[in-house]
Amino acid sequence: MLQASGRSYVCWRCAARRLGPGPLSSWSRTSPATGTRHTNLAPRRGLATVHHTKSNYDGPEGLSAAGQPPKIPIRERLRRWQQENPTQGEMMLSDHPDYGDLTNNVTRPQNVGMAQIDVNDSSPLFVGDELVDLRSDDAMLDAGDLVELQSGTSRRPILAICLGRINGYEHFYTISGKWFSTSGVQTLFVVNNFATPEDLKPVIAALPPAEVAIEDLNTLQDLGEGPSQEAGAALLRKMLMFSQHAEAIYQENAGTLDASSAFIGDPVKHRYLTLHEITDLLLPDTIKHGGKFSTQSLYAVHRALLQDEVFFRPLRLTGHKRSYLFEVSPLSEVRIIQKVEKIVRDYLDQRGDYRNTQATARSPVESFVANAQKVIDESRKHREWSRNGIIGPSSKPVQAKVDWSTTDLEILQFIELWASYQKFPQYSTLQTLGSALLRAVDRYQEDRGYLASTGWTFLQEVGWIPPWEIPARYSVRFPGVDIKRGGSYVRPFMGMLDRYLKRDMLSLIRKPLKNVTAYCIDDITAREIDDAVSLQQTSNPEEYWIHVHVADPASSFGADTPVAKYAELIPEAIYLPGHLESMLPESVIHDRFSLAPNRSCLTFSALVNMDGVILNEKITANTLTEVVYMTYEDAASAIGETREDPFGEGAQWGLGARQKIQTVNRKMARPEDLTEDQKNDLAILSKLGKAIQAGRLEKGATPFFQPRPTATVDFDGVKQKESDGFIVASGDPLIHVHYSQRSGTDLVENAMKLANEVAARWCHQRGIPIPYRTQPHALHNAALVQQYARDVLNPMLNSGIRPDETVWRRMQSLLGVDEVSTTPGPHFTLGSDMYTKATSPLRRFGDLIVHWQIEAALLEEKKLGRKLKGNEDGKGKGDDLSFLPFDRERLDRMLPMLRLREKQARALTNIDGADQWILQAMVRAWRFKEAPLPETFKMTVTHVTRSRIFGRLDWFDRRAILKHDSLNGVILGAEARLGDVIEVRLNDINVHSKRIFVEALRVLEKVGGQKQETESSQAPLDSEEAKDTAVETV
């Protein structure tokens, strides 16, 4: 096998002749007579060829008289060698590894036929009232779109053309002439309308019939069947020409593109730029056409950036359809990577150079290893190590006194970049540096392959991070925000923010709410109160004003102040246990903005009749006077309302005793504290809200969203302190797993939706640009969306049947993704003609933007003495809107980054972070026996590939992987069908990679032999299953 290093290959016979007797590790021998050492000084050569050099050694004992070794059969020689050199079996690197494992991609040429296509990240579909899609928004593809498919194990790009969606599956034709289908792909680069319907027609005609089941599609792909290259000739020609044109642009600008970091990198800070912004910096304006760079130019820059494994990386494959973000590493970080790379390679060369007999300076790696071993050995006296991505529990602090050098700290920072931030691509050779350091530490022989998950537990053992740290905090990055190890987040210092708060800018138009009781209905644990509701009677007993009072921070600081910049960096409060992070400074929220008597508010009002018809709307600035605080349950009890929850999951499980509820310091009213008039107000508010919601349901709104498993965490028994930059911890958090529950009443939920609709319509009538929440793709399928919701999805939800992924995916294929736009449009999931978010300005920056725009308009209308005139119908001329804090162009530039940050916050709070707390609890129960777990589980099959089966466990709906080598003869992989129920037991869990592996015990339920030929018959993958699965194009 050809080797990449410069060292010559030498066969075992020549090595034996050179080494002579004795276990010498270098190319040398010692003279028996004199004891002097003789070194073979043969020059080192660069070619990997066999090189036989005549030895001066007379020969080992046992040579025949003719000077030849005795004839021993080769097998016997190998057996003897094995006995003399016993070794443990090493894990072979796979060409197509699991997500997080090392990959073997340097022993053969890379080509597009070898690649695996990473299928779509699709977890989960709904969080709260929003259709969540953590993929790039580009992933909603149409027939004829050109995409670059992502393959984590290959350096080579793979271009493909989308053939369209057939029976719920997207079909693609690649530049290598291969066809495949999948439930979606991860992609960063898309060229819309690349191929014409005429170009696609021959390939689509050669596809298998639409009624073919997914199992048969998989078989056809495995056999290489599908459209021929003759049928796809037009597509292949177009893709080849596109690729060649992009390559020509790259070659013409190679000097700049290959040195792009010199033009873009900041000395100490990360930068976040879109592909378009980077292209503007790197390519000359002379190659623009019509003031814009061609798609080939963008692709040339895109490929150049992805080839750089250190400076540039796309941010979580999450972006916007106009572009996506690259994270640009600071030069200081790059220097650390380069320094550690040199140190490790020098260390390996020194250790592996068998001809080096001279005393050499001690490698910095050796000093680092000595310090690391000392700390690890001390840690293991109290905390057991595991290969499950977390170390064991302990009640004793561990602190070994170690003098870490500057170089040691840089090596630790490198391991953090590798294991925590997962900075390097899976195929990068830089992955091996972390593995080499862990191997040198010599404390992780039990692990498999010295992977990044091992590096994560190493950082826990040396005290770089606490034992319960959440990996998602590092993988889900917020641009411009640093992560405090073991703590929260660090935003740039912007001075004392309190001094930027001004007097009430709406004081001239603000009016007190006399004789009005505002009901603040929220959880008893709520940290900030940002909304309240009230009812106002009219002369008509069938009509009432519903008022939604919202906290008003926007009137105290402007959109361009440091306070606003501070909030924009984390534009949605993070409620991850142990790492709570508010959008605004907590002291400012509680002391000034959280709703209370005599506090300012912005009121969104609607005149509604008992049929739920909205007759009038207005927005006013007010001051609360009388406020009643209640919980959802007490409000429901006060009006005699019982809200049935079809998914009322009673399952709860945890480590240790259930934690006490941490209440806040405010007086809570009980039902018996309310007057009859107040109870009547709440009852009417509830009835009106239900009538309005009924109208939304008629439009196809989703009635509610099924609960997700989540975790609450108690840190009362934990002690943590920082010493010289390292974390000393004792005790462990108690984790309780349960299903999220619907509130006791939908009164508040319906009122908040109403307020958001009022804000959207009010701004639209005046032509004011705000962040509207829309589902534009659903416009093309409006009738189908309403029919599917009415006939399939909603009846399942209302009857308590948990829709599986196929149902949600079908709904999503009709809806598309949620978008944030300055152009209003319908939101079908909520049943609204237009929608924004305006009711949580203390925890969502998008809501703050809406408030700033509305308040500027209120002041302008006061100045003009009339309502602003918009131009929403395109006829006539609207008012000059230059007084607004955000014009449409500025807002259009802001929204992609705002959307990205919102997605990151929700992913951390509701998905990745919560799941990793649950996995930590599971490992501590299974591996460290802190709590009982079922001996076996029922796994329902959701997806099948050629090498593994994916499913959901009957324990808090956890996803699990059943590899074919763990089937134990219970079932053949080829026989597994969607919906099969298999009894399994745990085989492995890893918190870092978010994986649960199981082994089969027996088949409990088998789906009938009939193949499922309904639309989307195979359940699409969720985000974690997708990372483990690949569609091979061979």
N, C-alpha and C positions, 0 to 999 in steps of 0.2 A: 504494500500500500504506500502510495506516495505520502511523504510527510511534509508538513508546512515548515518545520524548523530547518535550520541549516546543518544539523548534526547528521553525519553519515549513518547509514544502517549497517550494522555488523551482525553476522550470524552467530549462533551460540557456540559453534566450534572455534571460530576465530577468537571470540571473547574468552573461551576457556584457555586457549593457548596464550593469550595476552595476560590474563589474570594470573595464571599459574595456580598453585595450591593456596587455599585460604580464602576467606570471605572478604577480599578487598573490594572496596567500592569505587576505586578509580583505576585508570589504565596505568597500573604500576605494579612493581613487585619488590620484594626485599631479598637481598642476597643472603643465603643461609650462612655464608662464611663471614662476611664483613658486617652484616646488619645494615648496610647502606641501602638507600632507596633509589631504584632506577625508574625513571619515568619515560614512558613512550611519548616522544615529541612529534608524532605525526601531525602534520598541519590539519586544521579543521576545515572541512570543505562544505560548500553550500548545496551541492546536488545530493538528492536522496538516492544514492546508488550504492550497491554493495562494493565494499573496498577491502580487499585482503592484503594485509601487510606482513611481510616476513618478520617473525618474532625472534629475538635473541635468546629466548628462553629455550633450554634444551628439551623441555617436555616434562609433563607431570609423571608421578609414579604410576606404574602399571603399563607404560608404553611397551610395545613389542620390541624385539631386538632390531627390527627394521625401522624403529622410530615411529611406528604407526599405532594408534590406539586399538585396543582389541575390538573385534567386531561384535557389537551388541545390537540387537534388534531395536529399531527406532521406538517402538511402543514401550519396551523395557527402559530405554533411556529416559523417555518422557515420564514414566512412572517414578523412576529414581529421582529425577529432577523435581517432580512434584512433592515427593517425600522430603527432600532436602530444602525445599523452598515453599513451605505451606503458605497459602494465601486464602483470605476470605473472598467469596464471590462478590464481584462488584456489580452494581446496577448498570445495565446497558442503557445508553441514551437512545431514546426513540426518535425516529424521524418525525413522528406525529404524536407528541406527548400530550399529557393532560395539561390543562391550564395551570401555570405556576411551576411546572416541571422543566428541567433543562431539555434542550432539544439538540439533536445531532444534525447539524446543517453545514458542516465544513468538510465532510469526507467525500462529497461528491458534488458535481456541478449543480447549481440551482437552475431549475427551469420551471416554466409555468405549468407543465404537466404534473409536476410533483406536488404542487401546492394544495393545501387544504383551505377551503373558504370558511372564514368565521361567520357563522350564521347570526341572525339578528339578535341584538340585546333587547329584550322585550319585557323587562320586569318593572313592577307589576303594572297593570293597565290603569288602575284608578287609585288615587290618594285623595281622600276627601271628596270634594266636588269637581275634581279636575282629572281629565284624561291625561295620564302621565305617559310620556314617551321619552326615555332617556337616550334614545339613539340620536344620531344626527337627524335633523328634520328633513334632510335630503333623502332619507331612506324611504319616503313615500314616493315610489317610483312609478313612472308611466312607461308603457310600451315605447320602445325607441330610445330610451335614455341610456347614455353611456355611463358606466360606473367603473371605478377602480375598486376591485374586491380586496379586502384585507385578509392577509394570511399571517398569523402570528409566528409561524415557523419558517417563513421564506422571506428572503430579501427582495425577491423579484416581484414586481407589480403584476397584477393580472387584470387586464381590461376585459369587460364583458358588456353586452347589450341586453337590456331587459326586454323580454319578449311579451311581458304582460302577466297578469294574474289570472290563473285558470284554476277553478275549484279551490280557491283560497291559497294557492301556492304561486309564488313568483318563479318564472322560468327565465333562464339566462343562457346566452350563447357567448362563449369566451373566445379570446383572441387565438387560443390554441385549437379552435374548432370543436370544442367540447360543449355539450349541453348538460345542464343540471337544473333541478328545481329545489326550492326550499321555502320556508315560511318567512324569509327575510334575510337580509345581509347587512353587515356593518360596512359602511362606506363613508369616505370623507370627500371624495371627488366625484361630481356628477356633471354631465353635460346633457341638458334637457334637449329633447327632440333631435337627437343625433342622427338617428336612422328614420327613414320615411316608412309609412305603412307598406309601400310597394317593396321596399328592401326586406321587410320582415315576413312578407307573405310566404315565400318558399320555405322558410325555416318553421314557421308556425304550422304550415300544412304537414310537415314531417314529424310533428310532435305526437306522442301517444294520445289516444282518444281521451276526452275530458273525463270520462267515467272510470278511467283506470285508477285503482286504489293506490294509496301511498306505498304499500309494500311492494307492489309491482313496479312503481316508479323507481324505487330504490334498486330493485333488481336490474331494471333496464340500465340505470346509470352505472351499476357495478360492472355490467357486461359491455359497457362502452357503446350501447345502442343510442339511437337518437338521430337528429338531423345530420346529414352528411356535410362534408366541407364543400361539396358542389352546391348543395342547397344554400349554404351560408356564405357563398363566395362574395357576394356584394357586401355583407357585413364584415367579413374578414378583411376585404380590401380597404374599407373605410377605417377600421380600427388600426390597420397597419399604417396607412397614410397619416392618421392622427398621431400615432406613436412616433413615426419617423420625423414628422414636422416638429413635434415637441423636442425630440432628441437634437434636431438641427439647431433649434433655438438655444438649447442647453449648451451645445458645443460652441456656439458663437459667443456665449456669455459665461463660459466656464470659469474664467479667471475671477469674475465677480461672485458667481454662485458658489464656487468652492471655498471662497473666503468670506462668505456672507456674514459670519459671526463678527468679523472686524467692522462691518458696517452697522450691525444691529445690536450686538451684545452690550449690556450695561455693566460697568465695573462691579457693582455689588447688588443690584436689584434684578428680580425677574421682570421680564417684559411680556406682555400679552398682546399679540397682533394677529389680525386676520390674514389669510392668504393674499387678499387683495392689497392690504397695507404693505405687506412684505414685498410683494411684486413691484409696487410703486417705488420702494426703496432700492431695489436691486436691478431692475431692468430699465433701459433707456426709454424715454417717451417716444423716440423715433419709431419704435415698432408698434405703437398703438394704432388702432384702426377706429376712426370715429371717436377718438378720445378714450378708448377702452382697450385693454389688453385682450388678445384673443384667448380662447380656451386652451389652445396649445401652449401659449406663453405661461398661463397660469399653471398648467400641468407640468411644464418644465421646471418651474420654481418649486412646485409641490414635491416632485420627485427629488430634487436636489436637497430640500430640507429634510425629507424622511431618510435620506442616506446618511445624514449626520446623526450619530447615535448619542451625542453628548449635548450639543447646543440646542437642538430643536426637538420638540415632541408635541403632537396634537393633544389637546386637553380632553381626555376621556371620551373621545369619539362623540362628543356632544357639541353641537353647533347650531347654525342657523342656515336656512336654505340659501342665503346670499353668500355665505362664507363660513369659516370655522376658525377657531382660535389655535394658535401655536403658543406654547410656553417657551420663551427664550431664556436659557440659563444665564446667570451672571458670570462674568469672567472669573470671579473669585471661586465660584463653585467648580467651574471647568478646570481651573488650575489644581484644585484638590483631586479631581478625578485623574488628571494626567499624572500628578505626582504619585498617587497611590498605584496607578498602573505601572509606572516605572519601578517603584519599590518592590512590588509583588513580582514583576517579571525578573528583576535582578535577583531577588531571593530565590525564585525557582531555578534560574540559570545556575546560581551558585550551588544550590542543593543538588542539581542534576548533572553538573559537570564532573564526570568521573575522572577527568585528567587534571583537575585543579588540586594540587598538593601544597600550594602555598597558603600560609595563614592569611586570611582576609578579614577585613573589618566586619564587625557584627552588624547584621542587617537590622534595620529598624523593625522589620517584622518579628524578629526574635524578641526584641524588647516588648513589643506589643503583646506577643503571645504569652510571655512570662507574666505580665500584669493581668491579662485576661484570665489565665489559668488560676491565678491566685484568687481573683474575685469570684470566678465560677465555682471553684472548690468550696469557698466559704458559703456561697449562696446555696449549694446543694446540701449543706448540712441542715438547712431549714426548709428549702423549697425544692421539691422533686422536679427534675427536668422531664419533659415529655416531647414527643414528636407530633403533638396535636396543635401546635401553634400557640401554646400557652404553657407557662410553668405552673407548678402546683401551689396550693394554698399554704399559708403559714401565719402564725400569730407573732412571730419574732422578727424584728428588723435585722437586715443583713447589711453590714457596712465594713468591708475590708479596706484597710488603709493602703492605697496604691497611689504612687506618684506617676500619673499619666503625663507623658511628654506631649509637646505640641504636635509631633508627628502621630503619636497614638490617637490624639483627639481627631486629627484629620482622617485617620483610618476609620475611626468610629463614625465620622460624618459620611464617609464613603459607604459603609455598610448600611447606614440609615438611608442614603439615597437608593441603594440597591434593594433592601428588604422592606423599608417602610414606604418610601415614595414610589417604588417600582419604576424607577426612572428609565431603565434601559430596556429596549425591545427584547422580546423573548429570544430572538435569534442572535442578539449581540454577543460578541466575544467578551465584552465587559462583564457579562454574567459570570464568567469563569473566575474572575478576580475575587468576587465575594466567596465563591466556593473554595478557592485556594486558601483564603484567609481562615475560613472555618476549619478546613482540613489541617492547617498548621496549628490551630489551637488545640487539636487532638482531644477534644472532649465530646465529639458528636459522632462517634463511630457507629452508633446504633441507628442513625438517621439514614434516609435514602437519598443519596446524591448531593448532600450539602446544598439544599435549595434555599430560596429566599425565605421560606417559612422557618427554616432553621436559623437564618440570620435574624429573623424577628425574635425568636426565643433567646438567641444570644444577647440581643440588646436588652431584653428583660432581665437576663441573669447578671449582666454587668451593671445594671442600674441606669442605663441610658433612658429607658422608658419604664413605666410602672408595669407590674405583671398583668394588669387588667386593661392595658391600653387597647384602643379600638383601631385596627388597621385602616378602616374606611376613612378615618380623619386625615390620613396622609394621601390616600388614593383619590379622594374627592377634594380637589383643591379649589380655593377661592382666590382668584387673581388679585394680587396686591396685598394678600393677608398671609402672615406667617403663623405657623403652628407652634404653640408652646407645648413642649413635651410634658405629658402628664397633666396638662392644664387646659386652657381654653385657646383663644385665638388672639393674635397680636396685630392690631391695625396700626398703621403709621401714626406717630404722635402728631397731633394737630393743635397742641396747646390746650389750655383750659377751656373746654367747650362751653361751660356755663356762661362765660363772658360774651359769647356770641348770641345768646338768647335776648330777644328784644321784648319790648312791651307788646301788648296785643295789637297786631296790625289791622284787625277788624273791629277795633273798639267803636268806630263811628257807626257801624251798622249792627253790632251785636246787641241782642235784646234778652233780658232774663225771662226764663220760663216760669211765670207766676202761676200758682195753683195747678201745677203739672207734676205728677209723680212719674219719675223715670225709673224703670225696673232694669237693674243690671243683673242679668241672669247668666251665671257662669259656674264653672267648677269651683269648689271650695279651695282648690290648690292654685287657681289662676294667679299668675304673677302680675299681670297688668289688666286693667279693665278698660277696654277701648270701645264698647258699644252698650247702648241701653235702648229700651223701647217705651213708648207711651201711647196712649189713646186719647183722641179728642172727639167728643160728640158734636154733631151738627144739628141743625133744625130738622133735618130729615132723619127719622129713626132708623132708616135702612142704609144710611151713609155715615162713614166715619173717616177721620184723618188718622192714618198710621204714621207715627213719627219715629224715626230711627236716629238716635243721638250718638254721634261718633266723636271720640276724642280728637282734639284739634291742635296737634303740635305744629302744623304748617304755618299757623298764624304767629308763631314765636321765633321762627328763623327762616331765612330765605333759602331758595333752591341752590344758591351758589356759595353758601357759607361752609366753613369747615364741618359744622354739625351735619349738613347734608352729605358732604363727601364721606364722612365717617359712616353714616347709615348706608350709603350706596355700596360700600365694600362688602357688607354682609346684608343683602337687601331683604332677608327674611329671617326672623328669629329662629335659632337652632335649639331644639328641645331634646338633644341627645343626652341621656342620663350621664351625669358626671362631667359633662362638657357643655353646660347651658351657655348660650351666647345671645344676648339681646341685640336687636338692631340699633337701638339708641342706648346711651348710657343709662343704666338702671336707676341711678340717683335722679336723673332728669325725669324719667318716666314716672316714678312714684311720687316725687315731690311736686311735680308741676302738671303732668299731662293725664295721668290715669284718672278716669271719671270719678268725680266726687262732688258734693255740694259746692257751689260757687266756682266750679271749674268750667272752662270754655268747651264748647262743642260745636260741631257742624251738623245740622239737622236735615235729613233727607225725608221728605214727606210725600204721602200719596193719599188721595181721596178715593176710597174704595167702597163699593156697595156690597151687600151680603152675598151676591153671586160671584164676587171676586173680580169684578170689572173695575179697572182703574179709570177714574173720571178726571183726575187732575193731579199735578205734581208740582213740587217746589223745593228749593233748597235755601235754608236760612242759617245765619250765624246766631248762636244762642249761648246762654249761661244756665247751667242746671241749678236748681234750688233744692228740690226735694228728691232724694235718691234712696231707693230700696234695693238692697243686695240680697239675692236669693240663689240657691242652687237649682239646677234643672229639675231635680227630683221634688224639691219642695214646691216649685212653681206648678209642676204637674199635679201634685197632691192638692194644692190649693184650689184647683179648678176641677178636681175629680177626673183627671185625664189619665188613662192607662195606655201607654204607647207600646204596642206589641212589636217585638223584634223577632222576625222569623229566624234570624241567625243568632239568637241569644245564646251564645256559647257559654256554658258554665265552667268549662275546663280551666283550672288554675293549677300551677305547679311552681315550686320554687326551692331555693336553697335557704334553709333556716326559717325562722318565724316571719310571718307577714309583717312588713314594716308599718309603722304608724303613719297615718296621713298627716302631712305637714300643712297645717292650716295657715292662712294669712291673717294679718292684723286688720280685720274690718268686721263690723257688726253684721251678722247674717240674720235675715228675717225668716221666721218659720211660718207655716200656713196660719197658725193661730194668731200670729201677730198682725195679719192683714185685716183691713176693714172689708165689709161686704162690697162696697163700691170698688175697692181695689181688686178683689177677687173677680168681680164682674168685668172689670177692664181686661184682666188677663184672659178670661174666658172668651170675650169678644175678639181679642187679638188672635187667640188660637183659632177661632172659627173662621175669621177673615183670612188668615194665613193658609188654612186648609183649602178654602175656596180658590184662592189664587194659585196654589200648587196644583189643584185639579186641572186648571187650564193649561199649566205647563205639561202635565202628564199627557193631555190630549195631543200636544205637539210632539210627543215622543221622548219627553224627559225621562231619565233614569230615576226611579222613585227613591232609591237610596243605594248605598254601596256596602257590599258585604264586609264584615270586620276582618282585620288582619291581626295575626299574632304580634304581640309587642312585649316589651319588658319594662318593668320598673326596677330601679336599683337603689339599694340602701347603703350609704357610705358611713353609717354611724360607727361601725366597728373598725374603720380604716384610719390609720395614721400615716401621713405622707409628708415628707419634708425634703428639701433640696440641699445638698451639701456639695460645694465645689462643682456645680453643674450636673451632679448625678443625683438620682432619686433614691431615697431610703424609705422603704414602705414596710408596714406590718399590718396584718389583718387583710381581709378580702371583702369586697362588696357582696351583699346578699342580693341575688337576682331572682325576681319573680316573673314568670311567664304567664301571659293571659291574653285573651282576645279583647281588642278594643270594643267598647260598647257604645251603642247609640245613646244620645242623651234622653232624659226622661220625657221631654216634650220637644216637638218640632216648631214651637212658637218662635224661638229666636232664629232658627235656621231659615224659616220661610220669610221672616221679616228682613234678615240680612240680604237674602236674594232680591227682595223687593227694592231695598235701598240701592243695591248695585245696579239694578235695571234703571232706577230713577236717575242715578248719576250718569249712566251711559246715554240715555235719551236726552237729558238736560244739556249735556255737552254737545251731542250731535246736532241738536236744534240750533245751536249757536255756532257751529262749525269749529268747535274747540278740539284740537288734537289731544287725545289721551291714550293710554295703553288699553285698547279694547281687547277682550278675550274672545277669540273667534274659532270656528271650525270650518274653514273655507272649503275643504275637500268635500264636506258633507252636503254642500249646496248642490253638487252634481247628483247626489243620491238621496235627496230630501225625502221623496216618497218611500224609498226602500228603508231608510233609517227609521221613519215613523212606523212603517209596517213591522219591521223586525223587532223594534222595541215594544210595540203594542202586542204582537202575537207570540213572541218567543221570550225575550229577555225579561220584560216586566212581570209576566205571569210566573216565571220561575222565581224571581226575587220575592214576589208577594206571597208565594206558597212555601217559602223557606227552602227551596231547592238551590243548592249552591251551583251556580253556572260554572262549567269547567272552562279551560282555556280556549276551547274551540268556539264556544259561544261568545266570549269576550273578544276573541280575535276576529270573528266574523263582524261583530259590531264595530271594531276598530277599523277594519278594512273599508267599512262604509263611511265612518266618521272622519278618518284621517287623524291628524294630530291637532292638538290645541296650539294656536299661534297667538302671539301678542302683536298687535298691529295698530297703527294710527287710523286705519280704515275700519269702521264698524261692520259687523256681520253677525249672522245668527250663531247661537251656541246651542246645538241640538241636545246635548247631554243634559243641559239645564232647562231646555224648553224655552229659551229666551230669544227674542228677535235681535237684541244687542245686549252686550254685557261687559261690565268692567268690574274691578274690585276697588272698593272705597271704604270698607267698614273696619279695616284694621291698620290704620296708619302708624300705630306704635310698634308693629312687628312686620310690616310689609312696605318696602320702599315704593313699589308700584302704586299703592294706595296714597302715599304721600304726594306723588306726582299728580294724581287726580285732584287731591285737595289743593295743591298750589295753583293748578289751572283754574279750578272752580272759584277759589277765593279771589284770584286776580280778576276774574270775570264779574264777580259780585261787586267788587269795588268799582269796576268800570261802569257797570250798570247804574250804580249809585251816582256816579259822576255824570252819566248821560241822562239819567232820569227815565230810562226806558230799557226794555229788553234788547239784548244784542241780536243782530240779524245775521244768520248764518247763510251759507251757500250750499246746503247739503243736496239740493236738487239740481245744481249746476246752472240754475237760471238766476239772472239778476246778479247784483254785487253785494257781498256781505260786508260787515264792518271790518275795519282794520284791526288785526289781532296782534299787533306788534307789542302790546302791553303784556302779553303772556310770558311767563318765565321760560317756557319751552315752545319754540315754533316747531312746525311739523318736521322740518329737515333735521333739526337737532334731536328730536325725539326718535326719528327713524334710525339715527346713528346709535342712540343709546339702547334701544330695545333689545338687539341681539345679545349684548353683554348682560343686560338686566335679566333676560330670560335664562341665560346660562347660569348665572348666580342663583336664581330662584330654583332651578332644577337641582343644582348641587346641594342647596340647603335641604330641599325635600328628600333627596336621595339619602343624605346623611341621617336625617331625623327619622324618616318613615321606612326606609328600605335597608340600606347597607348597614348603618349603625345598629339599628334595632335587631337585625338578623345576627350580627356578630355578638351582641350581648346574649342572645338566646343560645348561640353555639357555645359561648363560654360556659354558660350554665350547664349545657349538655355534657361538655367535656369534664367539668368538675364532678358531675354526677356519675358519669360512665367510667372515667379514667381514675378519678381520685375518691370515688365512693362517698361524696358529700350528701347525696340524696338518692332515693330509689328511682330507678327508671324501669320501664317494662323490659322483660327479658327478650321479647320479640315484638315486632311491629307488622302491621299490614301495609304493604306498599301497592298502590294502584298505579299501573303503568300509564305513563303519559306520552312517552316518546321512545322509539326504538331505532338504534343505528346498528351498523355491522359489528361493533365491538362492545356495546354497552346498552343497558336499558335504564331509562330515566323514569322516576316515579315520585309520588307523594306519599309520605308516611302518615299514618293515622295518629300522629303526635304533633299537634300544633301545625299541621299542614307543611311539615318540613320536606324539602326536596331531597332526594337521595339518588345515588348512582349505583347500579348493579352491573359490575363488569362481567363479561362472559366467563372469565376464569373463576368467578365466584358463584357460578350457577349451581355447582356441586351436583350436576346431573339431574337437577330437579326439573329443568325445562331447557330446551334448546333455544339459543338466542333467536334463531330464525322462526321459531314457533310462537314467540311472544307477540301478543296483540294488545293494542290499546284497550284499556279497561280491565285487563287481567289483574287479579289480586294475588300477590305472592306474600307468603309469610317470610320475613327476613329478620336477621339480627345484625347489630352494628358490627362493622369490621374496622372502620377507621373514621375519625373526625378531624378536621383541620380548621381552626378558627381563621387562620391567615388567608387561606385560599377559599374559605367558605364552602367546604366540601364535606358531605356525609357519604361514606361508602358502606354498603351492606353486602351480606351474602345470603343466598337463597336457602330456605329450609324446606318449603313445600308450596305447591300451588293451591290456593284456597278457592279461587273462582276463575273460571276460564270463559272468556267470551266465546260465543258460538262460532263455529267454523266459517260463518259467512263473513266475507270481507266488507269492510265499511266503505261505502262508495258515496257517502254524503259529502257535501262541501266541507272542506277543511277537516277531513276525517282524522288526521293525525293532530294531536294537541301540539300547538307550536311551543317552542322552547321558551323558558323564562331566561332571565339574564345570566344566571349561573350555569344552567344547562347548556346555553348557547356557547359559553366559553369552552366547554368540554367536548363540544361536538363540531365536526367539520364535514363539509361536503367535498369529497375528493373529486378532482377533475381528471384523474387518470383514466 
